[in-house]
Amino acid sequence: MIDLTGKVLLITGGSRGIGAATALLFARAGADVAITYRGSDSKAKEVQNEIGKLGKKCQTYKGDISKKDIVKTIVRDVQKEFGRIDVLVNNAGIWTYGEIDTMKEDVWDQTVDVNLKGTFLFCHYIVPIMKKQGGGSIINISSTAGQRGEAFHSHYAATKGGIISFTKSLSTELGRFNIRVNCVAPGWVDTDMSADTLQKQPLREEVLKSIPLGKIPTAEDIAGPILFLASRLSDHITGEILNVNGGSVLVG
């Protein structure tokens, strides 16, 4: 039912976790894919190869998405390579520990720069392209931390709360250009980013008890709702925060 043939996805942080699962799901739905990444070349290549096996095109772009000139260059190169950008998924992010009275300023700044400024920069450079195309879909990845806060991760929660407000603001600003802007807010997800924490058995049991559906979702469980928000099935949805947390945090 979901057919994205002829569409182009640009997803940040697409070499692993939610980003990689989303890139592959979009390719299965017919889209060509551009992914950004900062770390492992081999992981990015793996995603590229898997998408190639599906008969779809994939290009990888390495760089620090908190840097204006790097983002500008990536967007320019993607448009040149693919000819268009139909869907932007702002997925890249970092999650680190930080008690407020001992947190270093550079830890705060790095989290804000990657999680929030990176989202702004990609929107800043891609929205003009979508306007010229006559529309598009932007999906920002937030978190339950952005809705209820998260002790010892206040810097992360602040950026994710900012993304929610940013999403709502852009949805009303860009609606007249047929650009839909939505947000997916996961809770705990079994990915590399949370692996060290979730491997601690007592904590893992606590997390499981807090989720009414009784499981910690995989990256693929988050990719599906992202695909939905990019598809024609969600044509009349914009400014929405889609919570994907198994019922652990109930917010409207």
PyRosetta script that sets phi, psi and omega in degrees:
from pyrosetta import init, pose_from_sequence

init()
pose = pose_from_sequence("MIDLTGKVLLITGGSRGIGAATALLFARAGADVAITYRGSDSKAKEVQNEIGKLGKKCQTYKGDISKKDIVKTIVRDVQKEFGRIDVLVNNAGIWTYGEIDTMKEDVWDQTVDVNLKGTFLFCHYIVPIMKKQGGGSIINISSTAGQRGEAFHSHYAATKGGIISFTKSLSTELGRFNIRVNCVAPGWVDTDMSADTLQKQPLREEVLKSIPLGKIPTAEDIAGPILFLASRLSDHITGEILNVNGGSVLVG")
pose.set_psi(1, -37.7)
pose.set_omega(1, 177.2)
pose.set_phi(2, -89.6)
pose.set_psi(2, 114.9)
pose.set_omega(2, -178.9)
pose.set_phi(3, -126.3)
pose.set_psi(3, 111.6)
pose.set_omega(3, -179.7)
pose.set_phi(4, -108.8)
pose.set_psi(4, 25.4)
pose.set_omega(4, 178.2)
pose.set_phi(5, -57.3)
pose.set_psi(5, 131.2)
pose.set_omega(5, -179.1)
pose.set_phi(6, 88.4)
pose.set_psi(6, -6.7)
pose.set_omega(6, 179.4)
pose.set_phi(7, -93.7)
pose.set_psi(7, 157.1)
pose.set_omega(7, -180.0)
pose.set_phi(8, -123.7)
pose.set_psi(8, 127.0)
pose.set_omega(8, 176.9)
pose.set_phi(9, -104.6)
pose.set_psi(9, 133.5)
pose.set_omega(9, 166.5)
pose.set_phi(10, -114.6)
pose.set_psi(10, 119.1)
pose.set_omega(10, 179.9)
pose.set_phi(11, -124.1)
pose.set_psi(11, 131.6)
pose.set_omega(11, 178.1)
pose.set_phi(12, -87.7)
pose.set_psi(12, 148.4)
pose.set_omega(12, -177.7)
pose.set_phi(13, 62.7)
pose.set_psi(13, 45.9)
pose.set_omega(13, -172.4)
pose.set_phi(14, -96.6)
pose.set_psi(14, 10.8)
pose.set_omega(14, -175.4)
pose.set_phi(15, -92.5)
pose.set_psi(15, -11.2)
pose.set_omega(15, -178.0)
pose.set_phi(16, -158.6)
pose.set_psi(16, 171.0)
pose.set_omega(16, 173.9)
pose.set_phi(17, 57.5)
pose.set_psi(17, -139.7)
pose.set_omega(17, -178.7)
pose.set_phi(18, -58.1)
pose.set_psi(18, -38.9)
pose.set_omega(18, -178.1)
pose.set_phi(19, -62.7)
pose.set_psi(19, -46.3)
pose.set_omega(19, 179.8)
pose.set_phi(20, -65.7)
pose.set_psi(20, -43.4)
pose.set_omega(20, 179.5)
pose.set_phi(21, -62.0)
pose.set_psi(21, -39.1)
pose.set_omega(21, 179.4)
pose.set_phi(22, -68.1)
pose.set_psi(22, -43.9)
pose.set_omega(22, 178.9)
pose.set_phi(23, -57.7)
pose.set_psi(23, -44.4)
pose.set_omega(23, -179.0)
pose.set_phi(24, -68.1)
pose.set_psi(24, -39.5)
pose.set_omega(24, -179.8)
pose.set_phi(25, -66.3)
pose.set_psi(25, -40.2)
pose.set_omega(25, 177.0)
pose.set_phi(26, -63.3)
pose.set_psi(26, -40.6)
pose.set_omega(26, 178.1)
pose.set_phi(27, -63.1)
pose.set_psi(27, -40.4)
pose.set_omega(27, 177.1)
pose.set_phi(28, -63.1)
pose.set_psi(28, -27.9)
pose.set_omega(28, 178.3)
pose.set_phi(29, -85.0)
pose.set_psi(29, 0.1)
pose.set_omega(29, 174.2)
pose.set_phi(30, 107.9)
pose.set_psi(30, -2.7)
pose.set_omega(30, -176.6)
pose.set_phi(31, -83.1)
pose.set_psi(31, 151.0)
pose.set_omega(31, 164.9)
pose.set_phi(32, -86.9)
pose.set_psi(32, 153.7)
pose.set_omega(32, -166.8)
pose.set_phi(33, -134.4)
pose.set_psi(33, 137.1)
pose.set_omega(33, 169.1)
pose.set_phi(34, -118.8)
pose.set_psi(34, 130.7)
pose.set_omega(34, 179.3)
pose.set_phi(35, -122.0)
pose.set_psi(35, 144.1)
pose.set_omega(35, 170.9)
pose.set_phi(36, -106.7)
pose.set_psi(36, 154.8)
pose.set_omega(36, 177.5)
pose.set_phi(37, -157.7)
pose.set_psi(37, 164.2)
pose.set_omega(37, -179.8)
pose.set_phi(38, -121.6)
pose.set_psi(38, -23.6)
pose.set_omega(38, -171.4)
pose.set_phi(39, -101.5)
pose.set_psi(39, -99.4)
pose.set_omega(39, -167.9)
pose.set_phi(40, -78.6)
pose.set_psi(40, 118.6)
pose.set_omega(40, 174.7)
pose.set_phi(41, -64.1)
pose.set_psi(41, -38.3)
pose.set_omega(41, -177.0)
pose.set_phi(42, -66.3)
pose.set_psi(42, -38.8)
pose.set_omega(42, 178.1)
pose.set_phi(43, -64.5)
pose.set_psi(43, -42.4)
pose.set_omega(43, 178.4)
pose.set_phi(44, -63.5)
pose.set_psi(44, -39.6)
pose.set_omega(44, 179.0)
pose.set_phi(45, -65.5)
pose.set_psi(45, -37.3)
pose.set_omega(45, 177.8)
pose.set_phi(46, -59.8)
pose.set_psi(46, -45.4)
pose.set_omega(46, 179.0)
pose.set_phi(47, -63.5)
pose.set_psi(47, -43.6)
pose.set_omega(47, 179.4)
pose.set_phi(48, -59.7)
pose.set_psi(48, -43.7)
pose.set_omega(48, -179.2)
pose.set_phi(49, -65.9)
pose.set_psi(49, -41.3)
pose.set_omega(49, 179.9)
pose.set_phi(50, -64.3)
pose.set_psi(50, -39.0)
pose.set_omega(50, 178.1)
pose.set_phi(51, -68.8)
pose.set_psi(51, -37.1)
pose.set_omega(51, 176.1)
pose.set_phi(52, -59.7)
pose.set_psi(52, -38.4)
pose.set_omega(52, 178.8)
pose.set_phi(53, -64.5)
pose.set_psi(53, -23.9)
pose.set_omega(53, 178.5)
pose.set_phi(54, -84.2)
pose.set_psi(54, -0.7)
pose.set_omega(54, 179.2)
pose.set_phi(55, 82.4)
pose.set_psi(55, 15.8)
pose.set_omega(55, -179.6)
pose.set_phi(56, -113.9)
pose.set_psi(56, 159.0)
pose.set_omega(56, -177.8)
pose.set_phi(57, -87.5)
pose.set_psi(57, 139.0)
pose.set_omega(57, 176.7)
pose.set_phi(58, -143.1)
pose.set_psi(58, 131.4)
pose.set_omega(58, 174.1)
pose.set_phi(59, -122.6)
pose.set_psi(59, 145.4)
pose.set_omega(59, -179.3)
pose.set_phi(60, -113.5)
pose.set_psi(60, 145.6)
pose.set_omega(60, -176.7)
pose.set_phi(61, -136.3)
pose.set_psi(61, 116.0)
pose.set_omega(61, -176.5)
pose.set_phi(62, -95.8)
pose.set_psi(62, 135.6)
pose.set_omega(62, 177.3)
pose.set_phi(63, 167.9)
pose.set_psi(63, 165.2)
pose.set_omega(63, 178.6)
pose.set_phi(64, -84.4)
pose.set_psi(64, 109.7)
pose.set_omega(64, -173.6)
pose.set_phi(65, -75.3)
pose.set_psi(65, -0.8)
pose.set_omega(65, 175.6)
pose.set_phi(66, -87.9)
pose.set_psi(66, -1.3)
pose.set_omega(66, -177.7)
pose.set_phi(67, -103.4)
pose.set_psi(67, 122.6)
pose.set_omega(67, -175.1)
pose.set_phi(68, -55.3)
pose.set_psi(68, -49.7)
pose.set_omega(68, -175.7)
pose.set_phi(69, -66.0)
pose.set_psi(69, -34.3)
pose.set_omega(69, 178.9)
pose.set_phi(70, -67.5)
pose.set_psi(70, -46.1)
pose.set_omega(70, 179.3)
pose.set_phi(71, -62.9)
pose.set_psi(71, -44.1)
pose.set_omega(71, 179.4)
pose.set_phi(72, -58.3)
pose.set_psi(72, -42.1)
pose.set_omega(72, 179.4)
pose.set_phi(73, -68.0)
pose.set_psi(73, -42.1)
pose.set_omega(73, 179.2)
pose.set_phi(74, -60.4)
pose.set_psi(74, -48.6)
pose.set_omega(74, -178.7)
pose.set_phi(75, -61.6)
pose.set_psi(75, -42.6)
pose.set_omega(75, 178.1)
pose.set_phi(76, -60.7)
pose.set_psi(76, -44.4)
pose.set_omega(76, -177.8)
pose.set_phi(77, -68.3)
pose.set_psi(77, -37.4)
pose.set_omega(77, 178.0)
pose.set_phi(78, -64.9)
pose.set_psi(78, -45.2)
pose.set_omega(78, 179.5)
pose.set_phi(79, -62.7)
pose.set_psi(79, -39.1)
pose.set_omega(79, 179.2)
pose.set_phi(80, -66.0)
pose.set_psi(80, -40.5)
pose.set_omega(80, -176.3)
pose.set_phi(81, -74.1)
pose.set_psi(81, -41.3)
pose.set_omega(81, -172.9)
pose.set_phi(82, -104.2)
pose.set_psi(82, -20.6)
pose.set_omega(82, 178.9)
pose.set_phi(83, 87.8)
pose.set_psi(83, -12.8)
pose.set_omega(83, -179.0)
pose.set_phi(84, -166.0)
pose.set_psi(84, 165.4)
pose.set_omega(84, 172.5)
pose.set_phi(85, -138.6)
pose.set_psi(85, 110.6)
pose.set_omega(85, -176.1)
pose.set_phi(86, -95.1)
pose.set_psi(86, -32.8)
pose.set_omega(86, -176.6)
pose.set_phi(87, -133.7)
pose.set_psi(87, 130.7)
pose.set_omega(87, 173.0)
pose.set_phi(88, -115.3)
pose.set_psi(88, 124.7)
pose.set_omega(88, 173.3)
pose.set_phi(89, -115.4)
pose.set_psi(89, 110.8)
pose.set_omega(89, 177.6)
pose.set_phi(90, -86.6)
pose.set_psi(90, 93.2)
pose.set_omega(90, -173.0)
pose.set_phi(91, -109.8)
pose.set_psi(91, -28.9)
pose.set_omega(91, -173.6)
pose.set_phi(92, -59.6)
pose.set_psi(92, 136.5)
pose.set_omega(92, 178.7)
pose.set_phi(93, -168.1)
pose.set_psi(93, 163.4)
pose.set_omega(93, 177.2)
pose.set_phi(94, -126.5)
pose.set_psi(94, 150.2)
pose.set_omega(94, -177.9)
pose.set_phi(95, -136.3)
pose.set_psi(95, 110.9)
pose.set_omega(95, -178.6)
pose.set_phi(96, -129.0)
pose.set_psi(96, 161.2)
pose.set_omega(96, -179.8)
pose.set_phi(97, -81.6)
pose.set_psi(97, 144.1)
pose.set_omega(97, 177.1)
pose.set_phi(98, -167.6)
pose.set_psi(98, 107.0)
pose.set_omega(98, 172.3)
pose.set_phi(99, -76.0)
pose.set_psi(99, 138.0)
pose.set_omega(99, -169.0)
pose.set_phi(100, -61.1)
pose.set_psi(100, -32.5)
pose.set_omega(100, -176.5)
pose.set_phi(101, -86.3)
pose.set_psi(101, -7.0)
pose.set_omega(101, 177.9)
pose.set_phi(102, -123.5)
pose.set_psi(102, -5.6)
pose.set_omega(102, -178.0)
pose.set_phi(103, -63.1)
pose.set_psi(103, 131.7)
pose.set_omega(103, 177.0)
pose.set_phi(104, -75.3)
pose.set_psi(104, 146.8)
pose.set_omega(104, -179.4)
pose.set_phi(105, -60.0)
pose.set_psi(105, -36.5)
pose.set_omega(105, -178.1)
pose.set_phi(106, -69.8)
pose.set_psi(106, -26.3)
pose.set_omega(106, 175.2)
pose.set_phi(107, -67.7)
pose.set_psi(107, -45.2)
pose.set_omega(107, 175.6)
pose.set_phi(108, -59.0)
pose.set_psi(108, -49.9)
pose.set_omega(108, -176.3)
pose.set_phi(109, -61.4)
pose.set_psi(109, -41.8)
pose.set_omega(109, -179.1)
pose.set_phi(110, -63.4)
pose.set_psi(110, -42.2)
pose.set_omega(110, 179.8)
pose.set_phi(111, -63.9)
pose.set_psi(111, -44.8)
pose.set_omega(111, 178.0)
pose.set_phi(112, -63.7)
pose.set_psi(112, -42.6)
pose.set_omega(112, -177.2)
pose.set_phi(113, -64.4)
pose.set_psi(113, -45.1)
pose.set_omega(113, -177.6)
pose.set_phi(114, -75.6)
pose.set_psi(114, -51.8)
pose.set_omega(114, -171.8)
pose.set_phi(115, -73.0)
pose.set_psi(115, -42.9)
pose.set_omega(115, -172.7)
pose.set_phi(116, -101.8)
pose.set_psi(116, -50.0)
pose.set_omega(116, -179.1)
pose.set_phi(117, -65.9)
pose.set_psi(117, -38.2)
pose.set_omega(117, 178.2)
pose.set_phi(118, -60.6)
pose.set_psi(118, -40.5)
pose.set_omega(118, 176.8)
pose.set_phi(119, -62.6)
pose.set_psi(119, -45.2)
pose.set_omega(119, 177.0)
pose.set_phi(120, -58.8)
pose.set_psi(120, -47.1)
pose.set_omega(120, -174.6)
pose.set_phi(121, -62.4)
pose.set_psi(121, -44.1)
pose.set_omega(121, 179.7)
pose.set_phi(122, -65.5)
pose.set_psi(122, -40.0)
pose.set_omega(122, 175.8)
pose.set_phi(123, -63.1)
pose.set_psi(123, -42.5)
pose.set_omega(123, -178.4)
pose.set_phi(124, -56.8)
pose.set_psi(124, -42.0)
pose.set_omega(124, -176.1)
pose.set_phi(125, -90.9)
pose.set_psi(125, -20.8)
pose.set_omega(125, -177.1)
pose.set_phi(126, -94.5)
pose.set_psi(126, -29.4)
pose.set_omega(126, -179.7)
pose.set_phi(127, -56.3)
pose.set_psi(127, -43.7)
pose.set_omega(127, 177.4)
pose.set_phi(128, -58.8)
pose.set_psi(128, -35.0)
pose.set_omega(128, 177.6)
pose.set_phi(129, -65.9)
pose.set_psi(129, -45.3)
pose.set_omega(129, 179.8)
pose.set_phi(130, -64.9)
pose.set_psi(130, -37.0)
pose.set_omega(130, 177.4)
pose.set_phi(131, -60.5)
pose.set_psi(131, -45.0)
pose.set_omega(131, -179.8)
pose.set_phi(132, -66.3)
pose.set_psi(132, -32.3)
pose.set_omega(132, -179.9)
pose.set_phi(133, -76.9)
pose.set_psi(133, -16.8)
pose.set_omega(133, -178.3)
pose.set_phi(134, 94.7)
pose.set_psi(134, 12.2)
pose.set_omega(134, 176.5)
pose.set_phi(135, 149.7)
pose.set_psi(135, 179.0)
pose.set_omega(135, 179.8)
pose.set_phi(136, 169.8)
pose.set_psi(136, -179.4)
pose.set_omega(136, -179.9)
pose.set_phi(137, -134.6)
pose.set_psi(137, 129.8)
pose.set_omega(137, 176.5)
pose.set_phi(138, -116.8)
pose.set_psi(138, 127.7)
pose.set_omega(138, 177.8)
pose.set_phi(139, -124.0)
pose.set_psi(139, 116.8)
pose.set_omega(139, 179.3)
pose.set_phi(140, -99.6)
pose.set_psi(140, 140.3)
pose.set_omega(140, 180.0)
pose.set_phi(141, -99.3)
pose.set_psi(141, 115.9)
pose.set_omega(141, 178.1)
pose.set_phi(142, -105.8)
pose.set_psi(142, -138.5)
pose.set_omega(142, -176.9)
pose.set_phi(143, -172.6)
pose.set_psi(143, 157.8)
pose.set_omega(143, 171.5)
pose.set_phi(144, -59.4)
pose.set_psi(144, -26.0)
pose.set_omega(144, 178.1)
pose.set_phi(145, -61.7)
pose.set_psi(145, -29.3)
pose.set_omega(145, 178.9)
pose.set_phi(146, -76.2)
pose.set_psi(146, -10.7)
pose.set_omega(146, -178.9)
pose.set_phi(147, -104.5)
pose.set_psi(147, -38.0)
pose.set_omega(147, -176.7)
pose.set_phi(148, -116.1)
pose.set_psi(148, -4.5)
pose.set_omega(148, -174.0)
pose.set_phi(149, 82.9)
pose.set_psi(149, 168.8)
pose.set_omega(149, 178.6)
pose.set_phi(150, -152.9)
pose.set_psi(150, 111.7)
pose.set_omega(150, -179.7)
pose.set_phi(151, -57.8)
pose.set_psi(151, 139.5)
pose.set_omega(151, 179.7)
pose.set_phi(152, 70.4)
pose.set_psi(152, 5.4)
pose.set_omega(152, 175.4)
pose.set_phi(153, -139.3)
pose.set_psi(153, 40.5)
pose.set_omega(153, -175.0)
pose.set_phi(154, -62.7)
pose.set_psi(154, -32.9)
pose.set_omega(154, 179.4)
pose.set_phi(155, -66.4)
pose.set_psi(155, -41.9)
pose.set_omega(155, 176.8)
pose.set_phi(156, -65.1)
pose.set_psi(156, -47.4)
pose.set_omega(156, -179.2)
pose.set_phi(157, -61.1)
pose.set_psi(157, -39.0)
pose.set_omega(157, -179.8)
pose.set_phi(158, -62.8)
pose.set_psi(158, -41.2)
pose.set_omega(158, 179.8)
pose.set_phi(159, -69.1)
pose.set_psi(159, -38.8)
pose.set_omega(159, -178.3)
pose.set_phi(160, -72.1)
pose.set_psi(160, -33.1)
pose.set_omega(160, 172.2)
pose.set_phi(161, -66.4)
pose.set_psi(161, -37.9)
pose.set_omega(161, 176.5)
pose.set_phi(162, -62.5)
pose.set_psi(162, -38.7)
pose.set_omega(162, 179.0)
pose.set_phi(163, -63.5)
pose.set_psi(163, -37.6)
pose.set_omega(163, 178.0)
pose.set_phi(164, -63.2)
pose.set_psi(164, -47.4)
pose.set_omega(164, 179.0)
pose.set_phi(165, -66.3)
pose.set_psi(165, -37.4)
pose.set_omega(165, 177.7)
pose.set_phi(166, -61.8)
pose.set_psi(166, -43.2)
pose.set_omega(166, 179.1)
pose.set_phi(167, -60.9)
pose.set_psi(167, -48.1)
pose.set_omega(167, -179.4)
pose.set_phi(168, -62.6)
pose.set_psi(168, -39.9)
pose.set_omega(168, -179.6)
pose.set_phi(169, -63.9)
pose.set_psi(169, -47.4)
pose.set_omega(169, -178.3)
pose.set_phi(170, -68.2)
pose.set_psi(170, -31.6)
pose.set_omega(170, -177.9)
pose.set_phi(171, -61.3)
pose.set_psi(171, -40.9)
pose.set_omega(171, 179.2)
pose.set_phi(172, -78.4)
pose.set_psi(172, -31.5)
pose.set_omega(172, 179.0)
pose.set_phi(173, -69.3)
pose.set_psi(173, -36.1)
pose.set_omega(173, -170.5)
pose.set_phi(174, -105.9)
pose.set_psi(174, -2.5)
pose.set_omega(174, -178.1)
pose.set_phi(175, -56.4)
pose.set_psi(175, -39.1)
pose.set_omega(175, -177.4)
pose.set_phi(176, -68.6)
pose.set_psi(176, -12.9)
pose.set_omega(176, 176.5)
pose.set_phi(177, -98.5)
pose.set_psi(177, 10.3)
pose.set_omega(177, -178.3)
pose.set_phi(178, 62.8)
pose.set_psi(178, 32.0)
pose.set_omega(178, 175.1)
pose.set_phi(179, -108.6)
pose.set_psi(179, 115.0)
pose.set_omega(179, 179.2)
pose.set_phi(180, -92.8)
pose.set_psi(180, 137.8)
pose.set_omega(180, -178.8)
pose.set_phi(181, -128.0)
pose.set_psi(181, 116.8)
pose.set_omega(181, -178.4)
pose.set_phi(182, -132.4)
pose.set_psi(182, 176.1)
pose.set_omega(182, -174.8)
pose.set_phi(183, -141.1)
pose.set_psi(183, 139.8)
pose.set_omega(183, 171.0)
pose.set_phi(184, -110.8)
pose.set_psi(184, 128.9)
pose.set_omega(184, -177.4)
pose.set_phi(185, -118.9)
pose.set_psi(185, 95.0)
pose.set_omega(185, 177.6)
pose.set_phi(186, -77.9)
pose.set_psi(186, 160.2)
pose.set_omega(186, 166.9)
pose.set_phi(187, -95.3)
pose.set_psi(187, -134.9)
pose.set_omega(187, 175.1)
pose.set_phi(188, -64.0)
pose.set_psi(188, 139.1)
pose.set_omega(188, 175.9)
pose.set_phi(189, -136.4)
pose.set_psi(189, 138.5)
pose.set_omega(189, -178.2)
pose.set_phi(190, -80.6)
pose.set_psi(190, 83.6)
pose.set_omega(190, -179.8)
pose.set_phi(191, -132.1)
pose.set_psi(191, 178.1)
pose.set_omega(191, 179.1)
pose.set_phi(192, -57.8)
pose.set_psi(192, -37.1)
pose.set_omega(192, -174.5)
pose.set_phi(193, -63.7)
pose.set_psi(193, -34.3)
pose.set_omega(193, -177.7)
pose.set_phi(194, -105.3)
pose.set_psi(194, 3.1)
pose.set_omega(194, -172.3)
pose.set_phi(195, -57.9)
pose.set_psi(195, -47.7)
pose.set_omega(195, -177.3)
pose.set_phi(196, -59.2)
pose.set_psi(196, -39.9)
pose.set_omega(196, -178.9)
pose.set_phi(197, -71.7)
pose.set_psi(197, -45.9)
pose.set_omega(197, -174.9)
pose.set_phi(198, -74.2)
pose.set_psi(198, -14.1)
pose.set_omega(198, 177.1)
pose.set_phi(199, -75.3)
pose.set_psi(199, -15.4)
pose.set_omega(199, 178.2)
pose.set_phi(200, -78.0)
pose.set_psi(200, 107.7)
pose.set_omega(200, -168.1)
pose.set_phi(201, -55.4)
pose.set_psi(201, -45.6)
pose.set_omega(201, 179.3)
pose.set_phi(202, -59.2)
pose.set_psi(202, -41.7)
pose.set_omega(202, -179.3)
pose.set_phi(203, -68.6)
pose.set_psi(203, -40.3)
pose.set_omega(203, 179.5)
pose.set_phi(204, -59.8)
pose.set_psi(204, -40.1)
pose.set_omega(204, 178.8)
pose.set_phi(205, -65.8)
pose.set_psi(205, -39.2)
pose.set_omega(205, 177.4)
pose.set_phi(206, -62.9)
pose.set_psi(206, -43.4)
pose.set_omega(206, 179.4)
pose.set_phi(207, -61.7)
pose.set_psi(207, -46.0)
pose.set_omega(207, -179.8)
pose.set_phi(208, -60.4)
pose.set_psi(208, -39.9)
pose.set_omega(208, -179.9)
pose.set_phi(209, -66.4)
pose.set_psi(209, -25.0)
pose.set_omega(209, -177.4)
pose.set_phi(210, -84.8)
pose.set_psi(210, -6.3)
pose.set_omega(210, -177.3)
pose.set_phi(211, -108.3)
pose.set_psi(211, 110.7)
pose.set_omega(211, -177.8)
pose.set_phi(212, -55.1)
pose.set_psi(212, -34.1)
pose.set_omega(212, 178.5)
pose.set_phi(213, -74.2)
pose.set_psi(213, -9.6)
pose.set_omega(213, 170.4)
pose.set_phi(214, 75.3)
pose.set_psi(214, 21.7)
pose.set_omega(214, 175.9)
pose.set_phi(215, -148.8)
pose.set_psi(215, 153.5)
pose.set_omega(215, 173.1)
pose.set_phi(216, -91.1)
pose.set_psi(216, 122.4)
pose.set_omega(216, -173.3)
pose.set_phi(217, -69.3)
pose.set_psi(217, 155.3)
pose.set_omega(217, 172.5)
pose.set_phi(218, -87.6)
pose.set_psi(218, 171.7)
pose.set_omega(218, 176.1)
pose.set_phi(219, -60.7)
pose.set_psi(219, -34.4)
pose.set_omega(219, 179.6)
pose.set_phi(220, -64.4)
pose.set_psi(220, -31.2)
pose.set_omega(220, 178.0)
pose.set_phi(221, -65.8)
pose.set_psi(221, -25.4)
pose.set_omega(221, 178.6)
pose.set_phi(222, -89.4)
pose.set_psi(222, -31.9)
pose.set_omega(222, -178.0)
pose.set_phi(223, -62.7)
pose.set_psi(223, -36.7)
pose.set_omega(223, -179.0)
pose.set_phi(224, -59.1)
pose.set_psi(224, -51.2)
pose.set_omega(224, 176.5)
pose.set_phi(225, -60.5)
pose.set_psi(225, -33.5)
pose.set_omega(225, 176.8)
pose.set_phi(226, -63.9)
pose.set_psi(226, -45.3)
pose.set_omega(226, 178.1)
pose.set_phi(227, -60.6)
pose.set_psi(227, -43.4)
pose.set_omega(227, 178.0)
pose.set_phi(228, -54.8)
pose.set_psi(228, -45.3)
pose.set_omega(228, -177.5)
pose.set_phi(229, -70.2)
pose.set_psi(229, -15.8)
pose.set_omega(229, 176.7)
pose.set_phi(230, -93.9)
pose.set_psi(230, -9.0)
pose.set_omega(230, -171.8)
pose.set_phi(231, -95.8)
pose.set_psi(231, 170.9)
pose.set_omega(231, 177.1)
pose.set_phi(232, -66.3)
pose.set_psi(232, -17.8)
pose.set_omega(232, 179.0)
pose.set_phi(233, -65.3)
pose.set_psi(233, -19.8)
pose.set_omega(233, -178.3)
pose.set_phi(234, -115.0)
pose.set_psi(234, 28.5)
pose.set_omega(234, -174.6)
pose.set_phi(235, -56.5)
pose.set_psi(235, -27.5)
pose.set_omega(235, -177.5)
pose.set_phi(236, -108.2)
pose.set_psi(236, 25.1)
pose.set_omega(236, 178.9)
pose.set_phi(237, -115.4)
pose.set_psi(237, 122.7)
pose.set_omega(237, 172.9)
pose.set_phi(238, -151.4)
pose.set_psi(238, 149.5)
pose.set_omega(238, -177.8)
pose.set_phi(239, 75.0)
pose.set_psi(239, 14.6)
pose.set_omega(239, -175.2)
pose.set_phi(240, -93.2)
pose.set_psi(240, 143.9)
pose.set_omega(240, 172.8)
pose.set_phi(241, -108.2)
pose.set_psi(241, 105.3)
pose.set_omega(241, -177.1)
pose.set_phi(242, -91.3)
pose.set_psi(242, 110.6)
pose.set_omega(242, -177.5)
pose.set_phi(243, -84.5)
pose.set_psi(243, 126.8)
pose.set_omega(243, -179.5)
pose.set_phi(244, -125.5)
pose.set_psi(244, 79.7)
pose.set_omega(244, -171.8)
pose.set_phi(245, -137.4)
pose.set_psi(245, 14.7)
pose.set_omega(245, 178.2)
pose.set_phi(246, 66.3)
pose.set_psi(246, 16.7)
pose.set_omega(246, 179.9)
pose.set_phi(247, 89.5)
pose.set_psi(247, 7.9)
pose.set_omega(247, -176.2)
pose.set_phi(248, -74.2)
pose.set_psi(248, -28.0)
pose.set_omega(248, 177.1)
pose.set_phi(249, -131.6)
pose.set_psi(249, 115.3)
pose.set_omega(249, -175.1)
pose.set_phi(250, -104.1)
pose.set_psi(250, 103.1)
pose.set_omega(250, 178.7)
pose.set_phi(251, -133.5)
pose.set_psi(251, 144.5)
pose.set_omega(251, -178.6)
pose.set_phi(252, -101.3)
pose.dump_pdb("model.pdb")
